[in-house]
Amino acid sequence: MKFFKKILEFQGFAVHKAEKELLYLDSLNNSDFKKWAENKKQEIVKYHFDNNPFYRKILNNVMSENWVDIPVIKKQMIQRPLVEMVNSMYDIKDCYVSSTSGSSGTPLFFAKDKFAHAMTWALIIKRYNDLGITLQSMQARFYGIPLQSVTYLKERFKDRLMNRYRFTIFDMSDRILEKFLDKFRHTSFDYIYGYTNSLLLFAKYCIRKNIILKDDACRSLRLCIVTSEQCTDEDKLLLEEAFGVNVVREYGVSESDFIAITDRQNRWIISDELVHVEIVDENDRPLDDGKIGKIIVTSLHNKAMPFIRYEVGDWGSIKRGERYSELLTLNGRLNDIAWLPSGKTVPGFTLYYVSRQILEESGVLKEYVIKQTSANTFLFEVVTTEPLSENHIQLIKNTMYQYLEPGIIVVVKRVDAIKRQASGKLKHFHSLIKND
């Protein structure tokens, strides 16, 4: 991974400079750090107001002096071509650009300037070091992977550079889980990293086999980090029972930033060096500490694209501390499991890769929800920017066959809007069947 860090530097991601910035922030006392954070959020608003016509339009060409009067940016507001949203001071080709469907089921393309992306990497490295994980630590990665050949090979190459072995989680039937277990028996992994639901499936398999992963298969294992999907206290206890190591909960939003991670005392520390986090009610008005509401995030360093008071799609509560804020609760991001006719067990987050591939290849997908209505039938409800052609429908079906399995029935239905849960959260996959 040291080589990977050098590649980042070569590509213009100034990780070394970002690490120096973090050292400077560490040197500040609590009062000065709070002042820095307050100034930083005001600076990023002014920067985008001065240089970004798209953001000025959101503000109706008025720079508000009152922070809470700054409009909240909804995901649908930035589902536009990047050329319309990226700051006039930046060329898209000089930015970090990616796409995401997100757990909310609302896909988009986004851009970050290279220093902002470097700050994210630098803080991840720092937080992991605090947990005893270094650049040399061997990672067992329970994660999806795009199946398109070029992207697939690129991700595999990154895995090699970053000293990690990827367990592909599109099939988690017992036959595959036994192979996973065998890999742990023969590899000196330092830590596990992956989606909560996928790790829970593996953990339950270990418990059924009466195996504690650290004691009976992988003595070198020291830590487990869960990400992407909500991990409840009960989930955490189950994972720790099965794996025999402490479980750390990570929370991030790819288009926004690395938002929080639990420390050695199990406190969910917010990345105040990178983001300003607020909790607001349904009318976008701030809530007091401890109150549950919508999570709103401002990226303090991203000058390429305005993620300012951005509604990430999750609900939670926070507490302001003397130095860092603490995430108290996180709601949403719960995913079902899909059981397929062949016996394959597929985590709901697999459908993220379905939507991402369709987004990138068709460009018409805005929102989606997938429902497993029977053992072999999936209803794909979509909101699109234009009527679905036969090619679009076939693309959806072929992608479902690729990531799940051939022979399933895929019903595609275009709708005007998708009904959300009472909380306002859009859960992107629902299983309507019971697995006995």
N, C-alpha and C positions, 0 to 999 in steps of 0.2 A: 504494500500500500504506500510505502515511501515513494516508490517509483510512480504510483498513481498521483501522488501529491505533486511530484515534479512535472507530470503531464499537465495537471491543472495549471501550474505556473506557466508552462510553455504556451498553453492555450489562452493566457491572459487573465486567469483567475488568480488574483494576487493573494494567495493564502498566507504567505509570510507577512505581508502588510496587514492583513486582517488579524493575524495572531498578535501583532504588535498593538493594534487598536484594542484588542481584548485585554492585553497586559496593562495598557493605560487605564482602561475602565476599572480594572481590578485595583489599581492604585488609588482610586478616588474614595474618599470617605462616603458614608451613606447619604449625607446631605448633598454633596457635590454630584454624586451619581444620579440622584433624583432630579437635580437641576439639569444635568446633561440630557436625561431622558425627556424631560419636558421641552427643552430647547430643540431636541432632535425631532420630535413630532411636529412642532410648529415649523421647523425648517423644511421638512419634507412636503408639507402642505403648500407652503409658499413656493417651493421649487416647482412643483407640478402646476400650480396656478400660473406662474410666470412663463413656463415653457411647454405646457401641454394643453392645446386647444380642446381636446376631448374632455379633460378634467375641468377646464374653465366652464365648459357647457354644463357639466354636472352641477357646478356651483352657481350657475346662472350669472356668471361673470362678476360675482360678488365674493370677496374674500372675507369670510365671517371672522370676527374677533372672539366669538364664543365657540369653543370646541364642540359642544354638544349640538350646536346648530349646523355643523358641517354635515351634509347629507350622507347617510349610510349607503354604501355601494352594494347593490345586490348582484348576485352572480349573473343574472340575465342581462344586466346592464353592460357587461363586458364580454358578452358572447358576440363579438364583432371581429372583423379582420384586424390583425395586429397592427397593420399599417395605420389604422385610424386611432389606435390607443397609445402606441409607443411615443414617448417623449420626443419632441422635435430635436433635442440635443443628441439623440442616439440613433444609430443605424441598426435595424433589426439584426443584420448579419453579425453585428458586434455584441450581441446580447446572448444570454442563455435563454433558449426558447424550448418549450415543451408543451405537452397537452395533457389533460387529465379529465376523466369522467367524474372523479371524486366519489366518495361514498354517498353523496347526496343524489347522484344520478344525473347531474347537470354538467355536461362536458364543456370544456373551453380550451382555447390556446392561451398561453401567457408568456411574458418575457420578464427577465430580471437582468439588471446590469451586472457586469462581471464581478465588480467588487462586492455587491450585495450577495451574490452567490458564494463568493469566497468567505464572506463573514459567516454565512450559514455553515459552511464546511468547518471553519475554524472553531466555531462554538460547539458543533457536534464532537469534534476531536477533543476539545477541552472537557466537555461534560462526560464523555466516555472515559477519559483519563481519570477523572475524579472517581469513577466507578471501578477503576482497575483494569480498564480495557485500553490497549495501545494500538498503534498502527500495525504492529506485528501479530496481534491476536488473531487466531483462526476462528472464523465465523461459520456456524451452521445456519444457513439462510433458508427459512421457510417462506418462500415468496413466489409470486407468479412471474411469468416471463412472456413477452410477446412472441408469437410463434412464426411471424414473418421472418424469412431466412436472414435478411441483412440485420434487422434489429435483434434477432435471436443471437446471432454470432457476436454482435457488438456487446450485448449484455454478458454473454459467456466470457468474452475477453476481459471485460471489466471485473468479473468475478475472479479471474486469475490474478489480475493486477492488485486487487484489494484483499487477497488472501481469504477468500470465502468459497464455500461449497454450497451450491444452490439445490435444495430439495424442491423439485417442481411439484406444486400442490394442486394440480388440476385433477388428479386422481388420488384419493386417500382411502382406498379400500384396504382391508387388512393385509392383503397380499403385498401391496406397495409399502404399507407401514412396517412390515417385517423387514423389507429391504432397507428402509430408513434406519431401523434399529441396528441392522447389521453394519451399516456404514458408521454409526457411532462406535460400534465395537472395535472398528479398525482405523479410526481417525482421532487424532488428539485435538478435538475441538475445545476452544477456550470459552466460547459463549454461543448462545442461540439467539437469532434475531428473526422475527417474522410476524405474520398476521395472527391475531389472537385466536380466531376460530380454527385455523389450521393447526396451531400448536395445541389447542384443546383436544382436537381429534387424536393427535399423536399421544398426548398425555393420557387420555382415557384408554388408549391401546396399551400403553405401558402399565397402567394400573391393572387392566384385565390380565396382563401377562405376569403380574406380581413382580414388576421390575421398577427399581428406582434408577433412573438413567445414569446419574453420576456414580452411584455405588456399584451398579451391576454391568455397565456398558462403557462408560466414558469417564474415567477418573479425573481427567484434566479439566472437565467442565466446571465453570466458575459462576456463570451468570446467564440469565435469560432476559431478553428485551422484547416486549410485545409492542406492536404498533398497528396503526390503521383502523382497527376495529376496537370497540369498547371492551375493556377488560374489567369485569366487576370484581369486588373483593372475593366473592366465592370462586370466580375463575382463577384469580391469583393464587388462592390457597390450593386449588386442585393442581395447578401447574407446578407449584413448589413441592407438593407431595409427590408428584410423578417424576420430576426432574431432579429433585434433591438440591436445588440451588435457589438463590433469591431471584425474584421476578421484578424487573423494572418496567414501568409503564411509560411509553413515549407517545407524545401527541404532536403531530405536525400536519400541515396543510400544504401540499406540494406547490400550489400556485402562490401561496403566501409565505410560509416559513416554518422552521423548526420551533414549535411554540412552547413545549414544556416536556420535562422528563423528571421522573422521581429520583430523589437522591438516596443516600445510604440510610436516612431516617424515614424513608417512604413518604417524604413531602414532594408534591408535584410542583417543582420550581419552574416558573415561567421564564422564558428567554427575554428578559427585559433589555438585554443588550441588542436584541434584534427587533422586538415587536412591542407595541403598546396594546394591551388587551383590555377590553371593556365588556361588561354584561349589560344588556339593554332589554327593555320590555317589548311587547308587540308593537308599540308606537315608537320604537327606537330611542326611548328616553332611558338614561342611566339608572341602574339599580344599585342598591347598597351592597356592601360586602356580604357574602353568604346567601344572597338571593339568587335563585335560578332564573336564567333568561337566555337570550340569544348571545352567542359569542361573536364579538366584533374585534377585528384585528387590524392594526395599522403597521405596515412594514416600514421600519424607520430608515432603511438604507436603500431601498429599491427606487432608483431615479428613472428607470426605464418605463415603468408602468405604475399607475397610481393605485396601489392597494391601501387605500386610506379609509378607515372606518368600514372595513370590508366584512360583510356577513358571510362567515365561512360555512354555515349550514348546520352547525352543532349548537347544542344547549349545554350550559354548565353554570358554575359559580366560582368566584375567586375571592381571595383575601389579600389586601395590600399589606406588605411587610415593611420593616424598616429599610430594607434594601431591595429584595426581590418580592414580586407578587407570587402568590401560590394558587394553583388551580385546585379547588376543593372537590368539585364534582364535574363529571363529563357525561352528558346524555347523548343518545343517538349513536350512530355507527354500528348498530347491531345487525348482524347478517344471519340469514337462515342457511341451512345446509340442503344441498340438492342430492337426492338419491336417484341414480339412473337405472334403467332396466337391466344393464349388464352387471350391476352390483357395484359400480364405481360410486364413491362418495366424494362429492365436489363442494368445497366451501363456496358460499354465496359470493365471496369477493372475486372468484374466477370471472364472474360476469362483468367486472370492471374491464378486463382485457377484451371481452367481446365488444363492449361499447366503445372502448378506445380505438380498436381497429376499425370499427364501422365509422367512427367520427373522422379518422384520418383518411380513410379511403373514399368516403362519400361526401363528407362535409355538410350533410343535411340534418344530422341528428342534433336536437336541442335538449330534450329530456326523454327519459325512458323509465320504465319499470318492467321487470320480468317476473312472471308468476308461474310457478310449477303447479298446474291444475290437476295433473294425474301423474302416474308413474312415468309415462313417456311423452307428456304433452307440456309445452311451455308457451305461454301467452306473452308476446312481446308488444307492449303498448308504447308507442313512440309519439313524441311531438317533434315535427320536422319543419324546416324552413320552406319546403316545397313539397308538392304531392310525391308520394313514393312511386317510383317506376318499378317495373318488373325486375330490372337490374338491382335496384336498391333492396327489394324484398329478397332476392336470391342471395345478395351479399350478406344480409342478416342471417339467413338460413345456413349458408355455407360456413359463416363464422361460428355459429352455434354448434354445427357439426364438428368443426375443427377443435373447439375448446371443450366441448362436452363429449358427444359421440355421435356417429352416424346412426340413422334410423329413428331418432326421436322426431316427434311432430312439433313443428315450430309454427305457431299462428301469429302473424304480424298484423297489428291493428293500429292505424293512425288515429290519434285522438287530438282534440283541441287543447286539452289540459289534463294533467295527471293529478288525481286527488291525493293530498298529503295527509299525514297523520295529524291528530289533534294538536300536537306540539308544533306543527309546521314543518317537521322533518320529512323529507322524501326518502323513504327506504327503497333502495333500488332493486331488491330481490325479495320475494315472498314465496315460501313454500306452503301450499294449501293442502298438502297431504301429510299423513302421519306415517312414520316409519316404525314398524313393529319388529 
